[in-house]
């Protein structure tokens, strides 16, 4: 889930960096609190968003868009029908 194929990783890393810098500048938060906030945005948020919203790049049904593959499989099997 936490890989380059997850479309939510880069935005979460950028938001996490902004939150870290914001906590550093605006508050007197300790280092473990700032690093914890960064880790939440970098490691947890992309995984949760990917689970909730799903990967929109792939079809949800394995049979979607496979008509050409099924036709090729029939041709390879020699199922041409009566001649």
N, CA, C and O atoms as CSV, one atom per row, in Angstrom:
chain,resi,resn,atom,element,x,y,z
A,1,UNK,N,N,0.812,-1.198,0.000
A,1,UNK,CA,C,0.000,0.000,0.000
A,1,UNK,C,C,0.856,1.261,0.000
A,1,UNK,O,O,0.507,2.263,-0.625
A,2,UNK,N,N,1.964,1.199,0.700
A,2,UNK,CA,C,2.814,2.389,0.766
A,2,UNK,C,C,3.936,2.212,-0.259
A,2,UNK,O,O,5.058,1.844,0.088
A,3,UNK,N,N,3.612,2.481,-1.525
A,3,UNK,CA,C,4.592,2.345,-2.585
A,3,UNK,C,C,4.371,3.436,-3.617
A,3,UNK,O,O,3.465,4.257,-3.477
A,4,UNK,N,N,5.180,3.444,-4.630
A,4,UNK,CA,C,5.083,4.495,-5.641
A,4,UNK,C,C,3.798,4.406,-6.451
A,4,UNK,O,O,3.388,5.394,-7.060
A,5,UNK,N,N,3.157,3.246,-6.470
A,5,UNK,CA,C,1.908,3.095,-7.189
A,5,UNK,C,C,0.714,3.693,-6.478
A,5,UNK,O,O,-0.347,3.856,-7.080
A,6,UNK,N,N,0.867,4.022,-5.211
A,6,UNK,CA,C,-0.217,4.628,-4.446
A,6,UNK,C,C,-0.261,6.117,-4.771
A,6,UNK,O,O,0.704,6.830,-4.496
A,7,UNK,N,N,-1.359,6.603,-5.352
A,7,UNK,CA,C,-1.394,8.005,-5.783
A,7,UNK,C,C,-1.496,9.010,-4.644
A,7,UNK,O,O,-1.452,10.216,-4.886
A,8,UNK,N,N,-1.629,8.546,-3.424
A,8,UNK,CA,C,-1.785,9.450,-2.292
A,8,UNK,C,C,-0.495,9.660,-1.505
A,8,UNK,O,O,-0.486,10.419,-0.537
A,9,UNK,N,N,0.593,9.002,-1.902
A,9,UNK,CA,C,1.850,9.100,-1.148
A,9,UNK,C,C,2.465,10.489,-1.282
A,9,UNK,O,O,2.775,11.120,-0.272
A,10,UNK,N,N,2.647,10.977,-2.504
A,10,UNK,CA,C,3.304,12.266,-2.703
A,10,UNK,C,C,2.533,13.418,-2.049
A,10,UNK,O,O,3.146,14.216,-1.340
A,11,UNK,N,N,1.215,13.537,-2.257
A,11,UNK,CA,C,0.508,14.628,-1.572
A,11,UNK,C,C,0.590,14.526,-0.055
A,11,UNK,O,O,0.680,15.545,0.629
A,12,UNK,N,N,0.559,13.307,0.478
A,12,UNK,CA,C,0.649,13.147,1.928
A,12,UNK,C,C,2.022,13.530,2.456
A,12,UNK,O,O,2.132,14.109,3.537
A,13,UNK,N,N,3.058,13.216,1.711
A,13,UNK,CA,C,4.409,13.603,2.125
A,13,UNK,C,C,4.541,15.119,2.120
A,13,UNK,O,O,5.125,15.696,3.038
A,14,UNK,N,N,4.006,15.764,1.098
A,14,UNK,CA,C,4.090,17.225,1.037
A,14,UNK,C,C,3.296,17.881,2.170
A,14,UNK,O,O,3.765,18.842,2.780
A,15,UNK,N,N,2.112,17.374,2.449
A,15,UNK,CA,C,1.315,17.914,3.565
A,15,UNK,C,C,2.009,17.630,4.891
A,15,UNK,O,O,2.024,18.482,5.779
A,16,UNK,N,N,2.576,16.455,5.029
A,16,UNK,CA,C,3.303,16.126,6.254
A,16,UNK,C,C,4.489,17.040,6.488
A,16,UNK,O,O,4.745,17.453,7.619
A,17,UNK,N,N,5.214,17.357,5.428
A,17,UNK,CA,C,6.343,18.282,5.557
A,17,UNK,C,C,5.865,19.673,5.944
A,17,UNK,O,O,6.504,20.351,6.749
A,18,UNK,N,N,4.739,20.102,5.369
A,18,UNK,CA,C,4.193,21.418,5.725
A,18,UNK,C,C,3.729,21.442,7.175
A,18,UNK,O,O,3.932,22.433,7.877
A,19,UNK,N,N,3.109,20.362,7.624
A,19,UNK,CA,C,2.673,20.290,9.028
A,19,UNK,C,C,3.875,20.303,9.953
A,19,UNK,O,O,3.855,20.980,10.980
A,20,UNK,N,N,4.925,19.565,9.607
A,20,UNK,CA,C,6.142,19.539,10.418
A,20,UNK,C,C,6.749,20.932,10.525
A,20,UNK,O,O,7.096,21.384,11.616
A,21,UNK,N,N,6.874,21.612,9.383
A,21,UNK,CA,C,7.432,22.963,9.419
A,21,UNK,C,C,6.520,23.926,10.169
A,21,UNK,O,O,6.990,24.803,10.894
A,22,UNK,N,N,5.223,23.757,9.990
A,22,UNK,CA,C,4.278,24.606,10.721
A,22,UNK,C,C,4.358,24.408,12.221
A,22,UNK,O,O,4.315,25.373,12.984
A,23,UNK,N,N,4.474,23.147,12.646
A,23,UNK,CA,C,4.625,22.883,14.078
A,23,UNK,C,C,5.946,23.430,14.611
A,23,UNK,O,O,6.022,23.873,15.756
A,24,UNK,N,N,6.972,23.397,13.789
A,24,UNK,CA,C,8.272,23.910,14.207
A,24,UNK,C,C,8.235,25.427,14.375
A,24,UNK,O,O,8.778,25.955,15.345
A,25,UNK,N,N,7.610,26.117,13.456
A,25,UNK,CA,C,7.609,27.578,13.469
A,25,UNK,C,C,6.564,28.133,14.439
A,25,UNK,O,O,6.860,29.043,15.213
A,26,UNK,N,N,5.357,27.595,14.401
A,26,UNK,CA,C,4.241,28.204,15.125
A,26,UNK,C,C,4.129,27.776,16.578
A,26,UNK,O,O,3.585,28.516,17.398
A,27,UNK,N,N,4.634,26.596,16.912
A,27,UNK,CA,C,4.471,26.108,18.283
A,27,UNK,C,C,5.821,25.765,18.885
A,27,UNK,O,O,6.863,25.816,18.232
A,28,UNK,N,N,5.754,25.419,20.141
A,28,UNK,CA,C,6.947,24.985,20.851
A,28,UNK,C,C,6.871,23.467,21.072
A,28,UNK,O,O,7.267,22.963,22.123
A,29,UNK,N,N,6.357,22.749,20.062
A,29,UNK,CA,C,6.190,21.307,20.176
A,29,UNK,C,C,7.559,20.619,20.203
A,29,UNK,O,O,8.508,21.043,19.543
A,30,UNK,N,N,7.621,19.553,20.985
A,30,UNK,CA,C,8.889,18.836,21.084
A,30,UNK,C,C,9.155,18.048,19.795
A,30,UNK,O,O,8.256,17.849,18.978
A,31,UNK,N,N,10.370,17.618,19.636
A,31,UNK,CA,C,10.776,16.892,18.451
A,31,UNK,C,C,9.980,15.598,18.252
A,31,UNK,O,O,9.565,15.326,17.125
A,32,UNK,N,N,9.747,14.786,19.292
A,32,UNK,CA,C,8.948,13.565,19.068
A,32,UNK,C,C,7.525,13.851,18.586
A,32,UNK,O,O,6.979,13.069,17.807
A,33,UNK,N,N,6.920,14.939,19.026
A,33,UNK,CA,C,5.570,15.287,18.567
A,33,UNK,C,C,5.602,15.681,17.095
A,33,UNK,O,O,4.730,15.273,16.328
A,34,UNK,N,N,6.589,16.461,16.696
A,34,UNK,CA,C,6.694,16.877,15.296
A,34,UNK,C,C,6.994,15.694,14.388
A,34,UNK,O,O,6.402,15.571,13.316
A,35,UNK,N,N,7.901,14.830,14.801
A,35,UNK,CA,C,8.238,13.654,14.002
A,35,UNK,C,C,7.045,12.698,13.950
A,35,UNK,O,O,6.801,12.075,12.917
A,36,UNK,N,N,6.305,12.577,15.044
A,36,UNK,CA,C,5.110,11.740,15.054
A,36,UNK,C,C,4.056,12.247,14.081
A,36,UNK,O,O,3.433,11.457,13.373
A,37,UNK,N,N,3.854,13.550,14.042
A,37,UNK,CA,C,2.896,14.128,13.100
A,37,UNK,C,C,3.356,13.882,11.661
A,37,UNK,O,O,2.540,13.570,10.794
A,38,UNK,N,N,4.646,14.019,11.407
A,38,UNK,CA,C,5.182,13.763,10.074
A,38,UNK,C,C,4.971,12.306,9.678
A,38,UNK,O,O,4.566,12.026,8.549
A,39,UNK,N,N,5.239,11.382,10.584
A,39,UNK,CA,C,5.064,9.964,10.288
A,39,UNK,C,C,3.601,9.602,10.044
A,39,UNK,O,O,3.305,8.747,9.210
A,40,UNK,N,N,2.690,10.245,10.762
A,40,UNK,CA,C,1.271,9.980,10.534
A,40,UNK,C,C,0.890,10.372,9.116
A,40,UNK,O,O,0.201,9.621,8.425
A,41,UNK,N,N,1.335,11.543,8.680
A,41,UNK,CA,C,0.984,11.996,7.341
A,41,UNK,C,C,1.704,11.206,6.252
A,41,UNK,O,O,1.178,11.055,5.149
A,42,UNK,N,N,2.889,10.705,6.547
A,42,UNK,CA,C,3.665,10.001,5.523
A,42,UNK,C,C,3.310,8.518,5.453
A,42,UNK,O,O,3.282,7.948,4.362
A,43,UNK,N,N,3.039,7.883,6.588
A,43,UNK,CA,C,2.838,6.434,6.595
A,43,UNK,C,C,1.382,6.003,6.744
A,43,UNK,O,O,0.995,4.976,6.187
A,44,UNK,N,N,0.576,6.747,7.470
A,44,UNK,CA,C,-0.787,6.304,7.768
A,44,UNK,C,C,-1.796,6.875,6.781
A,44,UNK,O,O,-2.641,6.138,6.274
A,45,UNK,N,N,-1.727,8.153,6.503
A,45,UNK,CA,C,-2.730,8.818,5.668
A,45,UNK,C,C,-2.803,8.229,4.252
A,45,UNK,O,O,-3.913,7.997,3.773
A,46,UNK,N,N,-1.687,7.976,3.556
A,46,UNK,CA,C,-1.817,7.406,2.209
A,46,UNK,C,C,-2.475,6.027,2.196
A,46,UNK,O,O,-3.259,5.717,1.299
A,47,UNK,N,N,-2.158,5.213,3.181
A,47,UNK,CA,C,-2.738,3.872,3.247
A,47,UNK,C,C,-4.237,3.952,3.502
A,47,UNK,O,O,-5.018,3.244,2.866
A,48,UNK,N,N,-4.640,4.817,4.433
A,48,UNK,CA,C,-6.061,4.975,4.745
A,48,UNK,C,C,-6.819,5.535,3.541
A,48,UNK,O,O,-7.897,5.044,3.208
A,49,UNK,N,N,-6.269,6.549,2.894
A,49,UNK,CA,C,-6.932,7.115,1.722
A,49,UNK,C,C,-7.051,6.098,0.590
A,49,UNK,O,O,-8.067,6.062,-0.105
A,50,UNK,N,N,-6.030,5.280,0.401
A,50,UNK,CA,C,-6.072,4.276,-0.647
A,50,UNK,C,C,-7.127,3.218,-0.331
A,50,UNK,O,O,-7.798,2.721,-1.235
A,51,UNK,N,N,-7.275,2.874,0.945
A,51,UNK,CA,C,-8.307,1.907,1.330
A,51,UNK,C,C,-9.699,2.493,1.170
A,51,UNK,O,O,-10.607,1.813,0.693
A,52,UNK,N,N,-9.878,3.764,1.568
A,52,UNK,CA,C,-11.196,4.392,1.514
A,52,UNK,C,C,-11.615,4.727,0.087
A,52,UNK,O,O,-12.734,4.419,-0.324
A,53,UNK,N,N,-10.725,5.351,-0.661
A,53,UNK,CA,C,-11.071,5.827,-1.996
A,53,UNK,C,C,-10.733,4.819,-3.080
A,53,UNK,O,O,-11.274,4.886,-4.184
A,54,UNK,N,N,-9.850,3.894,-2.775
A,54,UNK,CA,C,-9.474,2.884,-3.752
A,54,UNK,C,C,-8.512,3.410,-4.789
A,54,UNK,O,O,-8.333,4.618,-4.939
A,55,UNK,N,N,-7.901,2.497,-5.495
A,55,UNK,CA,C,-6.991,2.864,-6.572
A,55,UNK,C,C,-7.825,3.062,-7.815
A,55,UNK,O,O,-8.355,2.095,-8.361
A,56,UNK,N,N,-7.954,4.279,-8.270
A,56,UNK,CA,C,-8.840,4.600,-9.389
A,56,UNK,C,C,-8.209,4.296,-10.733
A,56,UNK,O,O,-8.849,4.518,-11.761
A,57,UNK,N,N,-6.991,3.803,-10.772
A,57,UNK,CA,C,-6.332,3.517,-12.036
A,57,UNK,C,C,-6.690,2.153,-12.611
A,57,UNK,O,O,-6.523,1.931,-13.811
A,58,UNK,N,N,-7.180,1.234,-11.776
A,58,UNK,CA,C,-7.482,-0.115,-12.228
A,58,UNK,C,C,-8.984,-0.343,-12.203
A,58,UNK,O,O,-9.681,0.260,-11.387
A,59,UNK,N,N,-9.505,-1.207,-13.084
A,59,UNK,CA,C,-10.933,-1.518,-13.016
A,59,UNK,C,C,-11.252,-2.297,-11.751
A,59,UNK,O,O,-10.440,-3.100,-11.292
A,60,UNK,N,N,-12.429,-2.066,-11.187
A,60,UNK,CA,C,-12.793,-2.720,-9.943
A,60,UNK,C,C,-13.168,-4.177,-10.156
A,60,UNK,O,O,-12.949,-5.001,-9.268
A,61,UNK,N,N,-13.732,-4.516,-11.319
A,61,UNK,CA,C,-14.134,-5.878,-11.619
A,61,UNK,C,C,-13.068,-6.511,-12.505
A,61,UNK,O,O,-12.706,-5.934,-13.531
A,62,UNK,N,N,-12.557,-7.689,-12.134
A,62,UNK,CA,C,-11.508,-8.301,-12.951
A,62,UNK,C,C,-11.952,-8.582,-14.380
A,62,UNK,O,O,-11.101,-8.692,-15.263
A,63,UNK,N,N,-13.257,-8.704,-14.643
A,63,UNK,CA,C,-13.742,-8.982,-15.980
A,63,UNK,C,C,-13.900,-7.752,-16.837
A,63,UNK,O,O,-14.156,-7.870,-18.035
A,64,UNK,N,N,-13.753,-6.565,-16.257
A,64,UNK,CA,C,-13.927,-5.332,-17.021
A,64,UNK,C,C,-12.793,-5.161,-18.024
A,64,UNK,O,O,-11.617,-5.264,-17.675
A,65,UNK,N,N,-13.158,-4.902,-19.255
A,65,UNK,CA,C,-12.156,-4.588,-20.265
A,65,UNK,C,C,-11.389,-5.775,-20.783
A,65,UNK,O,O,-10.375,-5.597,-21.458
A,66,UNK,N,N,-11.841,-6.996,-20.490
A,66,UNK,CA,C,-11.102,-8.171,-20.930
A,66,UNK,C,C,-11.779,-8.869,-22.099
A,66,UNK,O,O,-11.539,-10.057,-22.312
A,67,UNK,N,N,-12.616,-8.175,-22.866
A,67,UNK,CA,C,-13.282,-8.811,-23.991
A,67,UNK,C,C,-12.271,-9.241,-25.035
A,67,UNK,O,O,-12.406,-10.317,-25.617
A,68,UNK,N,N,-11.262,-8.422,-25.285
A,68,UNK,CA,C,-10.268,-8.775,-26.290
A,68,UNK,C,C,-9.426,-9.962,-25.831
A,68,UNK,O,O,-9.023,-10.788,-26.649
A,69,UNK,N,N,-9.160,-10.053,-24.540
A,69,UNK,CA,C,-8.388,-11.187,-24.022
A,69,UNK,C,C,-9.195,-12.474,-24.137
A,69,UNK,O,O,-8.641,-13.528,-24.448
A,70,UNK,N,N,-10.507,-12.395,-23.887
A,70,UNK,CA,C,-11.359,-13.575,-24.012
A,70,UNK,C,C,-11.449,-14.014,-25.466
A,70,UNK,O,O,-11.424,-15.211,-25.751
A,71,UNK,N,N,-11.553,-13.061,-26.392
A,71,UNK,CA,C,-11.610,-13.395,-27.815
A,71,UNK,C,C,-10.304,-14.042,-28.263
A,71,UNK,O,O,-10.318,-14.996,-29.041
A,72,UNK,N,N,-9.198,-13.537,-27.784
A,72,UNK,CA,C,-7.901,-14.117,-28.129
A,72,UNK,C,C,-7.785,-15.529,-27.583
A,72,UNK,O,O,-7.234,-16.409,-28.244
A,73,UNK,N,N,-8.300,-15.752,-26.380
A,73,UNK,CA,C,-8.252,-17.088,-25.787
A,73,UNK,C,C,-9.092,-18.059,-26.599
A,73,UNK,O,O,-8.691,-19.208,-26.780
A,74,UNK,N,N,-10.243,-17.630,-27.091
A,74,UNK,CA,C,-11.081,-18.506,-27.917
A,74,UNK,C,C,-10.393,-18.815,-29.242
A,74,UNK,O,O,-10.453,-19.945,-29.726
A,75,UNK,N,N,-9.742,-17.816,-29.826
A,75,UNK,CA,C,-9.044,-18.055,-31.089
A,75,UNK,C,C,-7.885,-19.023,-30.898
A,75,UNK,O,O,-7.645,-19.881,-31.747
A,76,UNK,N,N,-7.159,-18.890,-29.778
A,76,UNK,CA,C,-6.044,-19.778,-29.512
A,76,UNK,C,C,-6.510,-21.199,-29.268
A,76,UNK,O,O,-5.793,-22.146,-29.589
A,77,UNK,N,N,-7.713,-21.368,-28.699
A,77,UNK,CA,C,-8.231,-22.690,-28.411
A,77,UNK,C,C,-8.779,-23.358,-29.662
A,77,UNK,O,O,-9.074,-24.552,-29.635
A,78,UNK,N,N,-8.922,-22.627,-30.747
A,78,UNK,CA,C,-9.431,-23.188,-31.982
A,78,UNK,C,C,-10.944,-23.264,-32.004
A,78,UNK,O,O,-11.508,-24.050,-32.765
A,79,UNK,N,N,-11.604,-22.478,-31.199
A,79,UNK,CA,C,-13.050,-22.463,-31.115
A,79,UNK,C,C,-13.603,-21.492,-32.157
A,79,UNK,O,O,-14.091,-20.415,-31.816
A,80,UNK,N,N,-13.522,-21.878,-33.408
A,80,UNK,CA,C,-13.999,-21.020,-34.487
A,80,UNK,C,C,-15.453,-21.261,-34.824
A,80,UNK,O,O,-16.050,-20.483,-35.567
A,81,UNK,N,N,-16.028,-22.310,-34.300
A,81,UNK,CA,C,-17.426,-22.627,-34.613
A,81,UNK,C,C,-17.516,-23.439,-35.896
A,81,UNK,O,O,-16.494,-23.825,-36.464
A,82,UNK,N,N,-18.750,-23.701,-36.359
A,82,UNK,CA,C,-18.924,-24.493,-37.592
A,82,UNK,C,C,-18.476,-23.718,-38.830
A,82,UNK,O,O,-18.597,-22.495,-38.898
A,83,UNK,N,N,-17.961,-24.454,-39.794
A,83,UNK,CA,C,-17.464,-23.820,-41.017
A,83,UNK,C,C,-18.334,-24.170,-42.173
A,83,UNK,O,O,-18.078,-23.731,-43.294
